[in-house]
């Protein structure tokens, strides 16, 4: 009961935070009308505001269509992305009876997966209502939702076995998506089960502990499979233009009865996540990095949010109205902290931002408020040039806040390290140079 109450409180806090973020973004967009900047600069700021809105307020589950025959490892791939047991794996018979969109969930988010009935199944699926035509059942589901990316899975040891029939089915899937949605998603081709290629006992996920000669031999076999798979796809004009990545991977992760991890032999999953991240729309990227917990991608997205927020804050600070920008800028910076905390896996609410600012102490937390007031008053004392100075201060301060939050929430650094990151970033030559370039480019009137 206590846990249910806590979950409800978290949802309520998250909903309130989203409303506050939405309201502040609306207020900032209205303020842009009064900025003494070129139209192109204002348009760029609106685009950055759109990025914040999309990632923080319009986030959704990435939609992936997994196509491949039974045994290719579709369910295993879903579990590998989450690092947890969220999809049932059929070890003997096909587990998925017909094409259907599934929402696979964890506490960090969900992925919408079109888990297809295995193409060319050799036995009836475990589900009793299995469709007779695997591709026909997929087509029905494609009418409901368009996938962001299509993943074509082939078992590494079967890459040269009747693959042409699989590719015909894949072409049909593409044709139906285009007919229904006027869109052809990027295609990611994956050779699964690379861990069982010879030398079978050589562990790709622990290559540093294996014989270099045997690792080289195994990687050569993986490369051979990759080249064959890529060549077969590129032979088909309807598929070749959409192929963005071909790679061999291992998705093996085993769970005990209580769903804890018993063995984890995943290999190249981070590379796969990076590819998906590159080709997903912004609305799905945040959820993906929360789920997969690939720190490099979390850092990239957090850095993009930081730079976008810093530019917006600088723009708002350029308003020739003293003090009027303090609340919007402060709210934008709090939103940035909450957004970075959300990327780390926390709920999107004000608690994380409050915890962070409180832990940073008076020399950053309370002192930050005083600096914002002083920055705004500069415009009152020095009209015109004061707006440029005010924008520079807001820009540098926001970059520093974002850098400190990334260090704390994503890297797990101590609050003392976060404080040092704040001070170092704010006064770094790179920040100063970027600020000077921004001021020149903006050419504030």
SULDA-V850113 format. One record per helix or strand of 3 or more residues. SS is the DSSP state (a for helix, b for strand). FROM is the first residue (numbers start at 1). TO is the last residue. If there is no record, write none. Layout:
ss=<SS/SS>
from=<FROM/FROM>
to=<TO/TO>
This chain:
ss=<a/a/b/a/b/b/a/b/a/a/b/a/a/a/a/b/b/b/a/a/a/a/a/a/a/a/a>
from=<2/39/62/74/100/109/134/149/156/163/186/194/204/212/237/243/253/261/269/282/295/326/350/365/385/415/429>
to=<34/57/67/82/106/115/142/155/158/181/192/196/209/234/240/248/255/264/279/292/317/343/360/381/410/427/442>
